[in-house]
Amino acid sequence: MKKIVVIGGGTGLSTLLRSIRDYPIEITAIVTMVDDGKSTGQLRREFDILPPGDIRKCIAALSDNEDLLLELFQYRFNKGMGLKGHSLGNLFISAAQDICGDFESAIEGICGTLSIRGRILPSTLEQVHLHAIFDNKKVIRGESKITKYGYSHRIEKVYLSKKKALANKKTLEAIDEADYIFVGPGSLYTSVITNFLLTSILTHYQKSKAVKIYICNVSTERGETDKFTLCEHIDTLKKYGLNFDIVLANSKKFRKGCGDGFVNPVIIDQMENIKHQPVLVAKDLINPRIPLYHDIDKIGKEVWSIILKNKKRK
C-alpha cells in the first residue's frame, strides 16, 4: 500500500484528508502547531497545551462517523462560565492529554478509539508561535493576528518564535518513508509554510525521494495571498526551500468577488520562468455550491490519478 504524507493545517488539510480517506492508501497527516485563535488560543494560554484546533478537524475528517463527529467536535458552547466560546473537540483533546500524560499520546489514543483511517502527527511537540514581518517592517506575533493585519499590509517573511524548535521525530520518519508528499491546500503563510520553518522537516523533505505535489488553493485569501497567481504561490514556497514535481491547480473559472468580495480565483499563469519547473495538472476542482473551495470528490479523484500515474523516484 502506498504511503501518503500530507502536510498543512486548517480547513485545507482536513478537506484533502476527507477527499482521500476512502482510497487504498496509508495516510499520515503532519499538522502545523501555530494556531492561537479563539478556543485554541485560550487553552494554550491557560493550560499550556499544544493547539488542538487543526488536529480536531483532521480527526473528524478521517473518521468513519465524520458527520456526527464533526458536528460534535465543532460544537461551541454559547454560554456557561469558562465554557462559552470553547469547542467540544478542543476540550475533549485537552482532557485526553490530562489522562494520557502528553499531547502526542492523547492524539494516538483518540485516533485508536475512534478508528481513524490514518495517522495524525503534530509537526512539533514544542510550544511555538508564528511571527510575520510586513512590508512596513512591522512585526506581528500570532497566527490569528497576522492574517488580520495583512488586510492592509503585505507579508514579507514569516518565522517561528523558537528558531531552533525541534520537529516531531515521527514526522521525519513519515517523510523519509513516504511514496508521495502532498503540500497544501491551505493558508499559504499560516498553515502550509509554517511546517517547513522547522529546519529538520524542510531538510528531510528536500532529501526525500517521494513524488512531491503542491495543491494550490482555488481562491486567493485576504490578508495572505491577495491577488496572488499560481506562480506567485509557487515562487513564495520556493523562497522557503520547497520544490515540487507536480502542481495541482484549478482550471475552472468562476465569478470574481465571491464571498466577502476580497477574494478572487487563483489564475494559472505561465510557469516557464520557474526553475525546476513542475508538471502542471490543471483540472476543474471547485465546489459548485461554494466556488471558493475545493470539491471533495473532484480533488480526491485527481489525487488518486496522480498516485496511479507517478511512481516514487529511485
QUIVEN-V356788 format. One record per pair of residues at least 24 apart in sequence whose ideal C-beta (glycine too) atoms are under 7 Angstrom apart, sorted by the first residue. I is the first residue (numbers start at 1). J is the second residue. D is the distance in whole Angstrom. If there is no record, write none. Layout:
BEGIN
i:I j:J d:D
i:I j:J d:D
END
This chain:
BEGIN
i:1 j:25 d:6
i:1 j:26 d:5
i:2 j:26 d:7
i:2 j:179 d:5
i:2 j:180 d:7
i:2 j:307 d:6
i:3 j:177 d:6
i:3 j:178 d:5
i:3 j:179 d:5
i:4 j:178 d:7
i:4 j:179 d:7
i:4 j:180 d:5
i:4 j:182 d:7
i:5 j:30 d:6
i:5 j:174 d:5
i:5 j:175 d:6
i:5 j:178 d:4
i:5 j:181 d:5
i:6 j:182 d:5
i:7 j:181 d:7
i:7 j:183 d:5
i:7 j:195 d:5
i:8 j:32 d:7
i:8 j:183 d:7
i:8 j:184 d:6
i:8 j:186 d:4
i:8 j:191 d:5
i:8 j:192 d:5
i:9 j:54 d:5
i:9 j:186 d:6
i:9 j:191 d:4
i:9 j:194 d:7
i:10 j:54 d:6
i:10 j:186 d:5
i:10 j:187 d:6
i:10 j:191 d:4
i:11 j:57 d:7
i:12 j:184 d:6
i:12 j:185 d:4
i:12 j:186 d:3
i:12 j:191 d:6
i:12 j:217 d:7
i:13 j:54 d:7
i:13 j:58 d:6
i:13 j:186 d:6
i:14 j:57 d:4
i:14 j:58 d:6
i:14 j:61 d:4
i:15 j:185 d:7
i:15 j:294 d:6
i:15 j:296 d:6
i:16 j:182 d:7
i:16 j:185 d:7
i:16 j:215 d:7
i:16 j:299 d:7
i:17 j:58 d:6
i:17 j:61 d:4
i:17 j:62 d:5
i:18 j:61 d:4
i:18 j:66 d:7
i:18 j:296 d:5
i:19 j:296 d:5
i:19 j:299 d:5
i:19 j:300 d:3
i:19 j:303 d:7
i:20 j:300 d:5
i:20 j:303 d:5
i:21 j:61 d:7
i:21 j:62 d:5
i:21 j:117 d:5
i:21 j:118 d:7
i:23 j:304 d:5
i:25 j:307 d:7
i:27 j:117 d:7
i:27 j:118 d:3
i:28 j:118 d:6
i:28 j:119 d:5
i:28 j:121 d:6
i:28 j:174 d:4
i:29 j:58 d:5
i:29 j:118 d:6
i:29 j:119 d:7
i:29 j:120 d:5
i:29 j:121 d:7
i:30 j:121 d:5
i:30 j:123 d:5
i:30 j:171 d:5
i:30 j:174 d:7
i:30 j:195 d:6
i:31 j:55 d:6
i:31 j:58 d:6
i:31 j:120 d:6
i:31 j:121 d:7
i:31 j:122 d:6
i:31 j:123 d:6
i:32 j:123 d:6
i:32 j:191 d:6
i:32 j:194 d:4
i:32 j:195 d:5
i:33 j:122 d:5
i:33 j:123 d:6
i:33 j:124 d:5
i:33 j:128 d:6
i:34 j:128 d:6
i:34 j:129 d:6
i:34 j:130 d:4
i:34 j:143 d:5
i:34 j:190 d:7
i:34 j:194 d:5
i:35 j:143 d:6
i:36 j:129 d:6
i:36 j:142 d:5
i:36 j:143 d:5
i:36 j:144 d:5
i:37 j:143 d:7
i:37 j:144 d:4
i:38 j:85 d:6
i:39 j:85 d:6
i:39 j:86 d:4
i:39 j:87 d:5
i:39 j:90 d:5
i:40 j:90 d:6
i:41 j:144 d:7
i:43 j:90 d:6
i:43 j:94 d:6
i:47 j:94 d:6
i:48 j:127 d:7
i:49 j:94 d:6
i:49 j:97 d:6
i:49 j:103 d:7
i:50 j:103 d:5
i:50 j:122 d:6
i:50 j:125 d:7
i:50 j:127 d:7
i:52 j:90 d:5
i:52 j:93 d:4
i:52 j:94 d:7
i:53 j:90 d:6
i:55 j:93 d:6
i:55 j:107 d:6
i:55 j:120 d:6
i:55 j:122 d:7
i:56 j:87 d:7
i:56 j:89 d:4
i:56 j:90 d:6
i:56 j:93 d:6
i:58 j:120 d:5
i:59 j:110 d:6
i:59 j:111 d:7
i:59 j:114 d:7
i:59 j:116 d:6
i:59 j:120 d:6
i:62 j:116 d:5
i:62 j:117 d:5
i:62 j:118 d:5
i:63 j:114 d:6
i:63 j:116 d:6
i:64 j:115 d:6
i:121 j:168 d:6
i:121 j:170 d:5
i:121 j:171 d:5
i:121 j:174 d:7
i:122 j:168 d:6
i:123 j:167 d:6
i:123 j:168 d:6
i:123 j:171 d:6
i:123 j:195 d:5
i:123 j:198 d:6
i:123 j:201 d:6
i:124 j:165 d:5
i:124 j:166 d:6
i:124 j:167 d:6
i:124 j:168 d:6
i:124 j:198 d:6
i:125 j:168 d:5
i:126 j:162 d:6
i:126 j:165 d:5
i:126 j:166 d:6
i:128 j:160 d:5
i:128 j:161 d:6
i:128 j:162 d:5
i:128 j:165 d:5
i:129 j:161 d:4
i:130 j:158 d:6
i:130 j:160 d:6
i:130 j:190 d:6
i:130 j:194 d:6
i:131 j:158 d:7
i:131 j:159 d:5
i:131 j:161 d:6
i:132 j:157 d:7
i:132 j:158 d:5
i:132 j:189 d:7
i:133 j:157 d:5
i:143 j:190 d:5
i:146 j:190 d:6
i:147 j:190 d:6
i:147 j:223 d:4
i:147 j:224 d:6
i:148 j:223 d:6
i:150 j:223 d:3
i:150 j:224 d:6
i:151 j:222 d:6
i:151 j:223 d:5
i:155 j:189 d:6
i:155 j:224 d:7
i:158 j:189 d:5
i:158 j:193 d:6
i:158 j:197 d:7
i:159 j:197 d:6
i:160 j:197 d:5
i:165 j:198 d:6
i:167 j:198 d:4
i:167 j:200 d:4
i:167 j:201 d:5
i:171 j:201 d:6
i:172 j:200 d:6
i:172 j:201 d:7
i:172 j:204 d:5
i:175 j:204 d:4
i:175 j:205 d:6
i:175 j:208 d:6
i:176 j:204 d:6
i:176 j:208 d:7
i:178 j:208 d:6
i:178 j:210 d:4
i:179 j:210 d:6
i:179 j:312 d:5
i:180 j:210 d:6
i:180 j:211 d:5
i:180 j:213 d:7
i:180 j:307 d:6
i:181 j:205 d:7
i:181 j:208 d:6
i:181 j:210 d:5
i:181 j:212 d:5
i:182 j:213 d:5
i:182 j:215 d:6
i:182 j:303 d:7
i:183 j:214 d:5
i:183 j:242 d:7
i:184 j:214 d:6
i:184 j:215 d:4
i:184 j:216 d:7
i:185 j:215 d:5
i:185 j:216 d:7
i:185 j:217 d:5
i:185 j:294 d:6
i:187 j:221 d:6
i:187 j:224 d:6
i:188 j:224 d:6
i:188 j:225 d:5
i:188 j:233 d:6
i:188 j:236 d:6
i:189 j:224 d:5
i:190 j:224 d:7
i:193 j:237 d:7
i:193 j:240 d:5
i:196 j:240 d:6
i:196 j:241 d:7
i:196 j:242 d:6
i:202 j:241 d:5
i:206 j:241 d:6
i:209 j:312 d:6
i:209 j:313 d:5
i:209 j:314 d:7
i:210 j:312 d:6
i:211 j:245 d:5
i:211 j:246 d:7
i:211 j:310 d:5
i:211 j:312 d:6
i:211 j:313 d:7
i:212 j:244 d:5
i:212 j:245 d:5
i:213 j:244 d:6
i:213 j:245 d:7
i:213 j:246 d:5
i:213 j:248 d:6
i:213 j:306 d:6
i:214 j:244 d:4
i:214 j:247 d:5
i:215 j:248 d:5
i:216 j:247 d:6
i:216 j:248 d:7
i:216 j:249 d:5
i:216 j:266 d:6
i:217 j:266 d:6
i:218 j:250 d:5
i:218 j:265 d:7
i:218 j:266 d:6
i:218 j:285 d:6
i:218 j:286 d:5
i:218 j:292 d:6
i:218 j:293 d:6
i:218 j:294 d:6
i:219 j:263 d:5
i:219 j:264 d:6
i:219 j:265 d:6
i:219 j:266 d:6
i:219 j:292 d:4
i:220 j:263 d:5
i:220 j:264 d:5
i:220 j:266 d:6
i:221 j:263 d:7
i:222 j:260 d:7
i:222 j:262 d:4
i:222 j:263 d:6
i:227 j:264 d:7
i:228 j:266 d:7
i:229 j:266 d:7
i:229 j:267 d:5
i:229 j:269 d:5
i:230 j:266 d:6
i:230 j:267 d:7
i:230 j:268 d:5
i:230 j:269 d:6
i:231 j:269 d:5
i:231 j:271 d:6
i:231 j:274 d:6
i:233 j:266 d:7
i:234 j:274 d:6
i:243 j:276 d:5
i:244 j:278 d:4
i:245 j:278 d:6
i:245 j:279 d:7
i:246 j:278 d:6
i:246 j:279 d:5
i:246 j:281 d:6
i:246 j:306 d:6
i:246 j:310 d:7
i:247 j:278 d:5
i:247 j:280 d:5
i:247 j:281 d:7
i:248 j:281 d:5
i:248 j:302 d:6
i:248 j:306 d:7
i:249 j:280 d:7
i:249 j:282 d:5
i:250 j:284 d:7
i:250 j:285 d:4
i:250 j:286 d:6
i:251 j:282 d:4
i:251 j:283 d:6
i:251 j:284 d:6
i:252 j:284 d:4
i:252 j:285 d:7
i:252 j:286 d:5
i:254 j:286 d:6
i:254 j:291 d:4
i:258 j:291 d:6
i:258 j:292 d:6
i:259 j:292 d:5
i:263 j:292 d:6
i:281 j:306 d:7
END
